Amino acid sequence: MENGYTAGWPGIMRGAGAYDDEATHAREVLRRVTEAFARAGRPMGHDHYGAELEKSFPQLKADVIDAFHAHIADLDRTRDGLRVTAAGYRAADAPEG
């Protein structure tokens, strides 16, 4: 095609696979981060800096975990959308019959 682009369902499915791989990786990183938080416990120290961090650390930790979950959900939605798109392209390429 000279003035535009072409898209084929196999390439779109490869893209979906890449998003699936990234979501799997993000889940593994989230697991390791969660384990690190559990191991660290309350790593604030016993000075006034630690006392201040003690106040905000639970929310910071929750925000990090929530961000991972949101990112993974976005990756999953994109993967699913690509799969639907690929199915549409595949159906359009199928011989009529």
Buried (B, 14 or more C-beta within 10 A) or exposed (E): EEEEEEEEBEEBBEBBEBBBEBBEEBBEEBEEBBEEBEEEEEEBEEEEEEEEBEEEBEEEBEEEBEEBEEBBEEBBEBBEEBBEBBEEBBEEEEEEE
